[in-house]
């Protein structure tokens, strides 16, 4: 069993990393909801520019944008549950990407930018989930929260002083 305890400076750096990941996730969510909503609900330039979009991919991404916001905000506040949300987002995105692949192989119309966007989304959420897991569920972070030890948030606050 690993009984090492992270130093305050180490925790501080890791908490900054998870907060940056949370901010990126939340911004990604806002942009996804805005862009997806424009194509889905506004009959205009955004829809015309979308070209041969694949409806199930567009709907998934639009709805996932709200989950991006939830996960991003959760990570910003260092919530362990947000790691699970980020992982579910990553796995669901990979699943939709696979279904999109079946659509393409079956001769369905698509835009190459959808391939690029789904690759980006999958990569971003796999990385965000990995960062969250590394920072918020790491053994040395948990050992700080054991009875008799101070909690990680207190350690972080003390390291900033």
N, C-alpha and C positions, 0 to 999 in steps of 0.2 A: 504494500500500500504506500502510495506517495504521500509523505507527510510534510512536504515542503510548503512553506507559506510565502506568498508573493510579497515583495516589498511594496511600500506605498507608491514609490515612483513607477514601478512596473505596472501596478494596477492602474495608476493614473494614465499611463500611455495606452494601455489596453482599453480603458473606458473611453478615451478620446476616439480611438479607432472604431469602437462599436457605435459611438454617437455619430461619427461621420458616416458610417454605413447606414444608420437610421435616417439621417438627413438625406442621403442619396436615395434611399428607398422611398421616402415620403415625397421628394421632388419628382422622382420617377413616376410615382402614383398620380400626382397632380397633373403631370404632363400627359400621362396615359388616359386619364379620365377626360381631360380637355380635348385631346386629339380624337380619341375614339368617339366621344360624344358628338363632336362636330361632324364626323362622317355618318354616324348612326341617325342623328336627330336633326341635322341641318342640311337641307337639300340645296347645296351650293358648291362653292369652289372646293371645299375640303372633300366632298364626296366625289366630285369630278376628278380631282387630283389623285384620289385613292386608286383609281383604275379598277383592275380586276381583283378587288379585295375578296377574301373568303369569309362569308358571314359568320361561321362558327368561331373562327379565329378572332375576328373583330369583336364579337360579343364577349368571348372569353377575356380578351385583353382589357376591354372596357370594364367589365365587372371585376377583374383581378386588380385593376387600378385602385379600387377601394380597399382591397386587402393589402396592397402595397402601402397605402397610407396608414392602415392599422399597424402593420408590421414595422414600418419606419418609425412611427411615433412610439411604439412599444420599445424598440431598440434604443431610441433616443433617451428613454427613461430607464434603460437597462433592465427591462422586464424579460425574464427567462421564457415566458410563454411566447414572446415575439420570435424567438429562435424557431420554435415549432411552426409558427405561422409562415415564417420565411422559407422553411424547408418544404412545407405544403405548397407554397407558391411555386417554388423551384420545380418540385416533382409534377405538379399539375401543368406547369408550362411545358415541361418536357413531354408529358402525355399529349397535350394539344399539338405540340410540334410534331410528334409521331403521327397523329391523326392527319395533320396537315400534309405530312410526307405521303401518306396513303392517298390523300386527295390529289396530290401532284402526280404520283405514279399512275393513278387511274385516269389521267388526262384532264383533270380539272384545271380551269383557268386560275392563274395566280400572278402576283407581281414578285419579282426577285427581291424587292425591298422587304417583303414579308419574311423571306428566308433570313435575310440579314437581321431584321427586327427580332425574330424569334430566337435566333442565335444569341443576340445581345441580351434579350430578356432572360433566357436560360442561364447564361453565364453570370449576369449581374446577380440574380437571385441565388445561384449556387454559391457565389463568393460571399454575398451578404449572410447567408445561412451559416457558412463556414466560419466567418468572422464572429458572428453572434455565438455560435457553439464554442469556439475557442475562448472567447472572452468571458461569456456569462455562465458557462457550464464547466469551466476548467477546474480540476481538482483543487489547486491551491486557492482559488477563489472561494470554493465551497468550504474549505477547511477554515477560512476566516469567519465563516458564519456558524461554526459549530458552537454548542453551548460552552460558555467560558471564554470564548474569543470575541473580539469586537467584530462588527459586521463590515462588509466590503465598502459600503457607503461611508461609514465612519472613517475607515482607513483612507479612503479617497479624499475625504474632507481634511483629515489630518495631514496628508501629504502635500496638500496645497498651501498649508500654513507655513 
